[in-house]
Amino acid sequence: MTGKNGNTVCVEKTEESELLERLDEVLAEYRNKPGALIPVLQIAQGIFGYLPENALKHICLGLDKSYSEVAGIVGFYSFFSIVPRGKHLVRVCLGTACYVRGGKRVLDTLKHELGIDVGETTPDKIFSLEVARCFGACGLAPTIMIDNEVRQRIKPTKIRGILYQYRNQYTNSNKGE
């Protein structure tokens, strides 16, 4: 959607440079602190919404770390994402209790309803889908977490209605824009 004069690209570059400036402030604060990498990655993800490669390279330079070390941390912890996430993050518990009580069916239903696989984001950028191992609500299995809200005793037949609530909430909040 770039115009002939390239304005859209210019706006995107400006936004990116502003985000990198914010990241520079964080790096300046954490540069000499031991154990700074994970907090900086968390803050960077908050700034960008995910961890794009240019931000990871920026962090490497700012903290004097190798790219493989930084990428290794990002790959190890499921909290971090290198792809843009949707407005709502849906996590399905596949720990033992949830799995045995139908967690896999819940996941399959979510994949079908959202039209995406684990690790992906819906084209409308409303939902991202992930798998988790335990939310600590095993007696109420199967469970899912949407954003920071744990939903318990989830049945595949109820998923469409649950998603509708979140999708409708997003649609209504954007009508005035």
Backbone bond lengths (Angstrom), bond angles and torsions (degrees), N, CA, C in turn:
res aa  C-N    CA-C-N  psi(-1)  N-CA   C-N-CA  omega(-1)  CA-C   N-CA-C  phi
1 M - - - 1.436 - - 1.522 112.15 -
2 T 1.258 116.90 27.94 1.454 121.15 179.66 1.519 109.22 -82.66
3 G 1.320 115.77 131.81 1.449 120.67 176.97 1.518 110.28 -72.56
4 K 1.349 116.12 173.02 1.463 120.27 -178.99 1.519 111.91 -60.13
5 N 1.332 116.06 -32.14 1.462 119.11 -178.60 1.530 112.48 -86.89
6 G 1.332 117.39 -3.31 1.463 120.32 175.42 1.518 114.34 78.21
7 N 1.321 119.29 20.96 1.462 121.64 -177.15 1.517 113.64 -57.78
8 T 1.321 118.11 -41.43 1.457 120.55 -178.40 1.519 110.36 -60.04
9 V 1.302 117.46 -44.07 1.460 121.43 178.79 1.525 109.76 -61.41
10 C 1.321 117.26 -41.86 1.458 121.90 179.71 1.525 110.50 -60.94
11 V 1.333 117.04 -44.19 1.462 121.17 179.18 1.521 109.97 -63.14
12 E 1.346 117.54 -43.97 1.462 120.80 179.91 1.517 110.68 -62.25
13 K 1.317 118.15 -41.72 1.464 121.57 179.12 1.517 110.53 -64.40
14 T 1.339 117.45 -39.88 1.456 121.04 178.71 1.519 110.04 -63.25
15 E 1.342 117.35 -46.41 1.460 120.55 178.87 1.522 110.45 -60.52
16 E 1.323 116.79 -42.81 1.464 120.70 179.78 1.526 110.79 -63.21
17 S 1.309 117.32 -42.49 1.472 119.54 -179.19 1.520 110.39 -66.50
18 E 1.346 118.08 -35.33 1.461 120.90 176.35 1.528 110.93 -65.17
19 L 1.327 116.35 -40.46 1.466 120.25 178.69 1.527 110.52 -66.43
20 L 1.326 116.90 -40.42 1.471 120.23 178.09 1.519 111.16 -66.25
21 E 1.329 117.50 -33.09 1.472 120.28 175.57 1.522 110.43 -64.50
22 R 1.318 116.46 -41.53 1.475 119.63 176.53 1.523 110.21 -62.82
23 L 1.321 116.14 -40.15 1.461 120.61 177.66 1.528 110.71 -64.08
24 D 1.324 117.09 -38.19 1.474 120.68 177.05 1.526 111.37 -59.41
25 E 1.318 117.07 -39.17 1.468 120.88 177.74 1.529 110.68 -62.57
26 V 1.308 115.96 -41.97 1.468 121.07 178.47 1.528 109.79 -64.43
27 L 1.320 115.92 -45.72 1.462 120.25 -179.48 1.525 110.91 -61.70
28 A 1.310 117.93 -39.16 1.462 121.05 178.56 1.523 110.59 -62.60
29 E 1.324 116.31 -38.08 1.465 120.68 -179.73 1.533 112.36 -70.79
30 Y 1.330 116.87 -35.93 1.468 121.48 -173.32 1.528 113.82 -100.52
31 R 1.310 118.11 -6.80 1.463 122.17 -170.17 1.528 114.29 -48.21
32 N 1.291 118.70 -46.09 1.467 121.40 -174.62 1.528 113.56 -103.49
33 K 1.321 116.99 13.49 1.466 119.95 -179.74 1.527 109.70 -92.50
34 P 1.325 117.39 132.28 1.464 119.43 175.83 1.538 110.29 -65.66
35 G 1.304 116.51 144.33 1.464 121.08 178.17 1.520 113.52 70.57
36 A 1.321 117.56 26.20 1.460 121.30 -174.39 1.530 113.96 -78.38
37 L 1.305 117.87 -20.10 1.458 120.00 -170.65 1.527 113.49 -58.11
38 I 1.305 118.07 -52.48 1.469 120.07 -176.63 1.528 111.36 -64.67
39 P 1.343 120.15 -46.44 1.465 117.71 176.36 1.530 113.46 -59.91
40 V 1.321 117.32 -38.14 1.466 120.21 178.49 1.523 110.34 -65.30
41 L 1.324 117.55 -41.86 1.469 120.46 177.37 1.533 111.16 -62.35
42 Q 1.334 116.35 -40.25 1.470 119.66 178.82 1.525 110.79 -63.93
43 I 1.316 116.49 -44.23 1.465 120.38 179.58 1.526 110.17 -66.29
44 A 1.322 116.62 -41.93 1.460 120.43 179.19 1.527 110.71 -61.32
45 Q 1.315 116.88 -41.15 1.459 119.56 178.25 1.525 110.32 -64.33
46 G 1.324 116.65 -35.39 1.457 120.07 175.09 1.519 112.37 -65.13
47 I 1.310 116.98 -35.67 1.466 121.69 179.92 1.523 111.21 -71.57
48 F 1.328 116.97 -47.63 1.463 121.66 -174.15 1.525 113.33 -91.45
49 G 1.338 117.09 -20.90 1.464 120.78 -174.27 1.515 111.93 90.98
50 Y 1.311 116.72 -14.01 1.461 125.57 176.05 1.525 105.35 -167.08
51 L 1.324 118.50 -174.16 1.463 121.12 -178.31 1.528 110.50 -115.14
52 P 1.335 116.40 87.41 1.461 118.69 178.11 1.519 110.67 -68.74
53 E 1.322 116.31 157.81 1.462 121.63 -176.24 1.526 112.28 -57.62
54 N 1.335 117.72 -39.29 1.469 119.16 -179.45 1.534 111.46 -64.54
55 A 1.331 117.98 -33.82 1.463 120.81 176.55 1.529 110.41 -69.26
56 L 1.329 117.18 -40.13 1.469 120.83 178.52 1.528 110.34 -62.32
57 K 1.314 116.46 -42.81 1.475 119.99 178.38 1.523 110.51 -64.57
58 H 1.313 115.97 -38.49 1.464 121.43 178.15 1.535 110.36 -62.50
59 I 1.321 115.97 -41.78 1.472 121.35 178.78 1.524 110.05 -65.68
60 C 1.325 117.11 -41.48 1.469 121.08 177.88 1.524 110.38 -55.78
61 L 1.313 115.77 -48.88 1.467 120.00 -179.44 1.524 111.19 -66.19
62 G 1.317 116.48 -42.86 1.461 120.76 -176.53 1.511 114.32 -68.06
63 L 1.325 116.85 -31.25 1.473 120.39 -179.01 1.521 112.76 -106.90
64 D 1.327 116.35 3.83 1.457 122.16 -179.74 1.531 111.26 55.72
65 K 1.334 114.86 51.50 1.467 122.69 179.09 1.522 108.57 -119.02
66 S 1.313 116.12 154.47 1.468 119.42 176.10 1.523 109.03 -76.67
67 Y 1.335 115.31 153.72 1.460 119.67 179.03 1.532 110.14 -62.85
68 S 1.314 117.05 -37.63 1.467 119.75 -179.00 1.532 111.29 -64.31
69 E 1.323 117.59 -35.44 1.474 120.19 178.06 1.526 110.34 -66.87
70 V 1.327 115.96 -46.63 1.464 120.39 -178.77 1.527 110.10 -65.91
71 A 1.326 117.90 -47.14 1.461 121.83 179.83 1.533 110.99 -63.23
72 G 1.327 116.70 -34.63 1.462 120.70 177.69 1.521 112.12 -63.04
73 I 1.322 116.44 -41.99 1.475 120.93 177.96 1.528 109.80 -65.55
74 V 1.320 116.29 -44.92 1.463 121.11 -179.29 1.534 110.24 -62.13
75 G 1.306 116.93 -40.82 1.458 120.82 179.90 1.516 113.49 -71.45
76 F 1.331 116.82 -29.38 1.460 120.96 -176.55 1.531 112.25 -74.75
77 Y 1.322 116.73 -43.66 1.462 120.78 -175.11 1.527 110.88 -91.67
78 S 1.331 116.39 124.26 1.461 120.73 -177.16 1.528 112.52 -68.53
79 F 1.311 116.90 -16.43 1.464 120.21 178.79 1.531 111.23 -63.30
80 F 1.321 116.29 -32.92 1.462 120.52 -175.99 1.526 110.77 -84.19
81 S 1.332 115.04 145.22 1.459 120.65 179.36 1.522 109.55 -133.74
82 I 1.339 115.62 135.04 1.464 120.18 177.25 1.526 111.01 -100.89
83 V 1.322 116.84 4.31 1.459 121.53 174.36 1.528 108.15 -121.16
84 P 1.329 116.85 148.94 1.468 118.88 179.21 1.522 111.08 -58.57
85 R 1.305 115.84 137.87 1.456 121.08 178.64 1.515 110.27 -99.85
86 G 1.317 114.19 157.78 1.454 120.02 176.77 1.514 111.20 -75.90
87 K 1.312 114.97 174.32 1.463 121.03 179.46 1.523 110.39 -60.02
88 H 1.326 117.27 -36.01 1.464 122.00 -179.83 1.529 109.64 -119.10
89 L 1.314 115.64 128.17 1.459 121.88 177.67 1.521 108.61 -97.60
90 V 1.325 116.32 119.24 1.461 122.66 179.90 1.518 107.44 -105.22
91 R 1.329 115.80 120.14 1.466 121.09 177.16 1.515 108.63 -116.35
92 V 1.316 116.38 133.52 1.458 122.63 178.75 1.514 107.87 -106.89
93 C 1.319 116.73 126.95 1.460 120.38 177.46 1.525 109.14 -77.43
94 L 1.330 115.01 127.30 1.459 120.46 173.93 1.523 110.74 -120.87
95 G 1.343 115.82 27.49 1.463 119.95 171.33 1.517 108.52 -63.66
96 T 1.307 116.99 170.72 1.470 121.43 -172.65 1.518 113.17 -53.24
97 A 1.335 118.23 -52.62 1.469 120.65 -176.74 1.524 111.29 -62.58
98 C 1.310 116.73 -45.05 1.467 119.76 -179.61 1.521 111.27 -66.26
99 Y 1.316 116.63 -40.56 1.459 120.26 179.82 1.532 110.63 -61.75
100 V 1.334 115.35 -47.58 1.462 120.53 -177.88 1.528 111.12 -64.12
101 R 1.325 116.71 -33.24 1.473 120.77 -177.44 1.533 113.34 -93.48
102 G 1.312 118.14 16.26 1.454 120.11 172.20 1.511 116.59 110.68
103 G 1.312 118.30 12.92 1.460 121.32 -179.53 1.523 113.53 -58.27
104 K 1.309 117.20 -36.20 1.470 120.77 -179.96 1.531 110.30 -66.81
105 R 1.337 117.23 -40.11 1.471 120.49 176.77 1.534 110.43 -64.50
106 V 1.335 116.13 -38.57 1.461 120.45 177.22 1.529 109.36 -62.15
107 L 1.322 116.69 -45.51 1.463 120.82 179.31 1.529 110.50 -61.53
108 D 1.313 117.25 -46.87 1.462 120.77 179.97 1.530 111.10 -59.64
109 T 1.328 116.98 -40.39 1.461 121.01 178.66 1.522 110.62 -65.67
110 L 1.323 117.40 -42.88 1.468 120.63 177.82 1.527 111.25 -61.69
111 K 1.322 116.14 -43.52 1.467 120.01 178.54 1.528 110.40 -59.46
112 H 1.329 115.67 -42.31 1.465 120.29 179.72 1.530 111.05 -67.21
113 E 1.321 117.49 -48.29 1.469 121.63 -176.89 1.529 111.85 -65.21
114 L 1.329 116.68 -38.03 1.463 120.44 -178.67 1.522 112.58 -85.56
115 G 1.324 116.40 -21.25 1.461 120.19 -178.75 1.519 112.89 72.88
116 I 1.322 116.39 25.57 1.468 121.36 -179.89 1.515 109.78 -135.55
117 D 1.328 115.51 167.90 1.459 121.60 176.44 1.529 108.25 -105.45
118 V 1.301 116.46 173.15 1.456 122.29 176.78 1.529 109.11 -58.44
119 G 1.321 116.09 134.75 1.452 121.53 -179.93 1.517 113.98 89.56
120 E 1.328 116.88 -0.37 1.456 120.57 -177.96 1.525 111.38 -108.67
121 T 1.328 114.42 168.07 1.463 122.95 178.68 1.514 108.10 -123.59
122 T 1.332 116.52 141.23 1.459 120.30 178.97 1.529 109.90 -63.26
123 P 1.331 116.88 149.74 1.472 119.82 -179.03 1.527 113.54 -55.77
124 D 1.350 117.49 -30.30 1.468 120.24 179.50 1.530 112.38 -81.99
125 K 1.334 116.49 1.43 1.471 123.51 177.40 1.539 113.49 62.71
126 I 1.333 116.33 24.37 1.465 118.85 178.51 1.526 111.20 -89.02
127 F 1.349 118.20 -39.20 1.457 121.01 -175.62 1.524 112.40 -126.08
128 S 1.327 115.06 142.75 1.461 122.90 166.28 1.520 106.29 -121.34
129 L 1.329 116.41 148.16 1.464 121.64 -175.51 1.521 110.24 -120.37
130 E 1.341 115.26 129.72 1.458 121.55 177.77 1.519 109.82 -138.78
131 V 1.317 115.00 166.56 1.457 122.82 176.96 1.522 107.83 -113.85
132 A 1.327 116.18 143.36 1.463 121.24 176.33 1.528 108.38 -128.88
133 R 1.305 116.29 167.69 1.471 119.82 -177.11 1.519 113.94 -100.40
134 C 1.322 120.00 -27.72 1.465 119.50 178.74 1.520 110.39 -169.77
135 F 1.332 116.06 133.51 1.461 121.65 175.03 1.531 110.90 -105.99
136 G 1.320 116.72 1.78 1.460 120.49 179.42 1.516 113.09 76.78
137 A 1.314 117.99 23.26 1.465 122.05 179.32 1.528 108.89 -125.20
138 C 1.320 116.16 45.04 1.467 121.80 -172.46 1.524 113.01 -60.06
139 G 1.322 117.99 -33.41 1.458 120.87 179.18 1.516 112.79 -70.29
140 L 1.321 116.84 -11.94 1.464 121.76 -178.01 1.530 111.44 -114.88
141 A 1.323 115.79 24.33 1.456 122.56 -175.78 1.527 111.00 -69.62
142 P 1.328 116.17 153.42 1.460 128.29 -2.89 1.533 111.01 -81.63
143 T 1.327 115.07 152.37 1.460 120.28 -177.72 1.522 110.83 -125.10
144 I 1.325 113.76 153.20 1.453 121.19 169.79 1.523 106.46 -130.83
145 M 1.318 115.82 160.03 1.454 120.28 174.58 1.521 106.85 -124.56
146 I 1.312 115.92 126.48 1.457 121.00 174.33 1.520 105.89 -113.55
147 D 1.322 114.70 117.10 1.459 122.31 -170.39 1.526 107.41 57.33
148 N 1.303 119.92 -114.66 1.472 121.04 179.57 1.519 112.39 -111.23
149 E 1.332 117.27 13.50 1.460 121.90 -177.93 1.524 110.45 -103.70
150 V 1.330 116.50 120.19 1.464 121.25 177.40 1.526 108.15 -84.99
151 R 1.330 115.66 126.86 1.465 122.34 176.96 1.525 106.69 -107.26
152 Q 1.342 116.64 129.25 1.456 121.57 -170.97 1.526 112.49 -110.06
153 R 1.349 114.05 157.77 1.467 122.50 178.34 1.533 110.96 49.90
154 I 1.309 115.03 50.82 1.461 121.82 -176.93 1.523 110.17 -75.67
155 K 1.309 115.28 133.05 1.462 121.67 174.95 1.526 107.67 -112.13
156 P 1.318 117.31 139.54 1.467 119.73 179.33 1.529 113.40 -52.49
157 T 1.340 117.16 -32.88 1.470 120.37 -178.76 1.530 112.55 -68.83
158 K 1.312 118.31 -16.62 1.468 122.00 -178.01 1.528 112.72 -95.53
159 I 1.312 117.68 -9.09 1.465 121.19 -172.04 1.526 112.32 -64.27
160 R 1.299 117.92 -43.05 1.466 120.01 -179.19 1.530 110.44 -57.31
161 G 1.322 117.36 -43.06 1.467 121.50 179.30 1.521 112.42 -66.04
162 I 1.316 116.48 -39.20 1.468 120.40 178.51 1.522 109.78 -64.22
163 L 1.315 116.91 -47.24 1.470 120.73 179.29 1.521 110.97 -62.49
164 Y 1.317 116.63 -38.04 1.463 121.11 179.55 1.533 110.46 -58.85
165 Q 1.335 116.71 -41.65 1.471 120.39 179.30 1.526 110.83 -57.94
166 Y 1.315 116.63 -45.51 1.465 120.77 -178.16 1.523 111.11 -72.81
167 R 1.308 117.09 -40.41 1.463 120.69 -179.89 1.531 109.34 -66.41
168 N 1.333 116.84 -42.78 1.455 122.00 179.28 1.530 110.87 -64.26
169 Q 1.321 116.51 -40.04 1.466 121.99 177.65 1.528 109.70 -60.16
170 Y 1.319 116.99 -43.81 1.453 121.88 -179.48 1.522 110.79 -67.38
171 T 1.332 116.81 -44.44 1.455 121.71 -178.96 1.531 110.66 -62.83
172 N 1.328 117.33 -44.32 1.465 120.86 -179.71 1.520 111.95 -66.34
173 S 1.336 117.99 -36.02 1.459 120.09 -178.65 1.519 111.86 -72.66
174 N 1.338 118.45 -18.44 1.466 121.88 -178.90 1.526 113.48 -99.75
175 K 1.327 118.16 0.15 1.469 120.21 -177.49 1.521 112.07 -64.63
176 G 1.310 117.31 -33.35 1.456 120.83 -177.65 1.518 113.65 -80.00
177 E 1.345 117.75 -5.54 1.454 120.15 -176.60 1.510 111.79 -89.79
